[in-house]
Amino acid sequence: MSLKVCTKCGIGYPSTLEYFYKYQRMKNGLHSWCKECFKEDVKKYQEKNKKYYKKYHKEYYREWYKKNKNRISILFKKKYKENIKNYKDKILQRTFGISLEEYNQMLEEQNGVCAICKCEEKTKVQGNIRCLSIDHNHDTGEIRGLLCNRCNKLLGIIEIYKKDPIKWDNYLKKIRCLNESSTRDNKKTNECVRLL
């Protein structure tokens, strides 16, 4: 095997693709610089022209994504279906700090039903029935149980109401007042407008 000397660093390497990139213009089909020198030069050039490369890559990948959106979507869905347990486990770990096993244990303890209304989840997402929602204290992060979508939303509204019941009560008074005034005289309407 013949040796080829890199014209940049002057070190001799075996004349193979392991040490030199392909370059068809050369007689032996290999670049005159070794791979290390070539990489170093490219790195320096990219550092020098950082703004251009950043803009170019951003535009390139944006266009590439537009062209391959369907392909990416299909691949992601396939990968998700193959690893659905891993995805769910990671989401639960990141969001609530529990594993999929702990979630399934809680679900088993509640017999697969909502902790409040004792009904199974009926809400569908993309044709599939949702998992029960994890009810937790937003201030402490403490997990309280598993709820159906309807009870979870209702509990959220109740918690918001508890924080500032005066606002809710004032709003309901205004609505009640306006409804009564629509059936009565204009004096009552003026009083309601002052409340608003």
Contacts in CASP RR format, 6 or more apart in sequence:
PFRMAT RR
TARGET T0000
AUTHOR 0000-0000-0000
METHOD contacts of the structure
MODEL  1
MSLKVCTKCGIGYPSTLEYFYKYQRMKNGLHSWCKECFKEDVKKYQEKNK
KYYKKYHKEYYREWYKKNKNRISILFKKKYKENIKNYKDKILQRTFGISL
EEYNQMLEEQNGVCAICKCEEKTKVQGNIRCLSIDHNHDTGEIRGLLCNR
CNKLLGIIEIYKKDPIKWDNYLKKIRCLNESSTRDNKKTNECVRLL
1 14 0 8 1.000
1 15 0 8 1.000
1 16 0 8 1.000
2 14 0 8 1.000
2 15 0 8 1.000
3 12 0 8 1.000
3 13 0 8 1.000
3 14 0 8 1.000
3 15 0 8 1.000
4 12 0 8 1.000
4 13 0 8 1.000
4 14 0 8 1.000
4 15 0 8 1.000
4 19 0 8 1.000
4 20 0 8 1.000
4 28 0 8 1.000
4 30 0 8 1.000
5 11 0 8 1.000
5 12 0 8 1.000
5 13 0 8 1.000
6 12 0 8 1.000
6 13 0 8 1.000
6 32 0 8 1.000
6 33 0 8 1.000
6 34 0 8 1.000
6 37 0 8 1.000
7 32 0 8 1.000
7 33 0 8 1.000
8 32 0 8 1.000
8 33 0 8 1.000
8 34 0 8 1.000
8 37 0 8 1.000
8 41 0 8 1.000
9 33 0 8 1.000
9 34 0 8 1.000
9 36 0 8 1.000
9 37 0 8 1.000
11 34 0 8 1.000
12 34 0 8 1.000
13 19 0 8 1.000
13 20 0 8 1.000
13 34 0 8 1.000
15 28 0 8 1.000
15 30 0 8 1.000
17 30 0 8 1.000
19 34 0 8 1.000
19 35 0 8 1.000
20 30 0 8 1.000
20 31 0 8 1.000
20 33 0 8 1.000
20 34 0 8 1.000
20 35 0 8 1.000
21 30 0 8 1.000
21 31 0 8 1.000
21 35 0 8 1.000
21 38 0 8 1.000
22 29 0 8 1.000
22 30 0 8 1.000
22 31 0 8 1.000
23 29 0 8 1.000
23 30 0 8 1.000
23 31 0 8 1.000
23 32 0 8 1.000
26 32 0 8 1.000
31 38 0 8 1.000
33 41 0 8 1.000
46 53 0 8 1.000
65 72 0 8 1.000
80 87 0 8 1.000
85 100 0 8 1.000
88 100 0 8 1.000
88 103 0 8 1.000
89 99 0 8 1.000
89 100 0 8 1.000
92 98 0 8 1.000
92 99 0 8 1.000
92 100 0 8 1.000
92 102 0 8 1.000
92 103 0 8 1.000
92 134 0 8 1.000
93 99 0 8 1.000
95 134 0 8 1.000
96 134 0 8 1.000
96 136 0 8 1.000
96 141 0 8 1.000
96 143 0 8 1.000
98 134 0 8 1.000
98 143 0 8 1.000
103 131 0 8 1.000
103 134 0 8 1.000
103 146 0 8 1.000
106 143 0 8 1.000
106 145 0 8 1.000
106 146 0 8 1.000
107 132 0 8 1.000
107 146 0 8 1.000
110 132 0 8 1.000
110 145 0 8 1.000
110 146 0 8 1.000
112 120 0 8 1.000
112 132 0 8 1.000
112 146 0 8 1.000
113 119 0 8 1.000
113 120 0 8 1.000
114 120 0 8 1.000
114 121 0 8 1.000
114 132 0 8 1.000
114 146 0 8 1.000
114 147 0 8 1.000
114 148 0 8 1.000
114 151 0 8 1.000
115 135 0 8 1.000
115 144 0 8 1.000
115 145 0 8 1.000
115 146 0 8 1.000
115 147 0 8 1.000
115 151 0 8 1.000
116 147 0 8 1.000
116 148 0 8 1.000
116 151 0 8 1.000
116 155 0 8 1.000
117 148 0 8 1.000
117 150 0 8 1.000
117 151 0 8 1.000
119 148 0 8 1.000
120 148 0 8 1.000
121 129 0 8 1.000
121 130 0 8 1.000
121 131 0 8 1.000
121 132 0 8 1.000
121 148 0 8 1.000
121 149 0 8 1.000
122 129 0 8 1.000
122 148 0 8 1.000
123 129 0 8 1.000
123 130 0 8 1.000
123 148 0 8 1.000
123 149 0 8 1.000
123 150 0 8 1.000
124 130 0 8 1.000
130 149 0 8 1.000
132 146 0 8 1.000
132 147 0 8 1.000
132 148 0 8 1.000
133 146 0 8 1.000
133 147 0 8 1.000
133 148 0 8 1.000
133 149 0 8 1.000
133 152 0 8 1.000
134 143 0 8 1.000
134 145 0 8 1.000
134 146 0 8 1.000
135 143 0 8 1.000
135 144 0 8 1.000
135 145 0 8 1.000
135 146 0 8 1.000
135 147 0 8 1.000
135 152 0 8 1.000
135 155 0 8 1.000
136 142 0 8 1.000
136 143 0 8 1.000
136 144 0 8 1.000
136 145 0 8 1.000
137 144 0 8 1.000
138 159 0 8 1.000
147 155 0 8 1.000
161 168 0 8 1.000
170 195 0 8 1.000
173 195 0 8 1.000
174 192 0 8 1.000
174 195 0 8 1.000
174 196 0 8 1.000
177 188 0 8 1.000
177 191 0 8 1.000
177 192 0 8 1.000
177 195 0 8 1.000
178 189 0 8 1.000
178 192 0 8 1.000
180 188 0 8 1.000
181 188 0 8 1.000
181 189 0 8 1.000
181 191 0 8 1.000
181 192 0 8 1.000
182 189 0 8 1.000
END
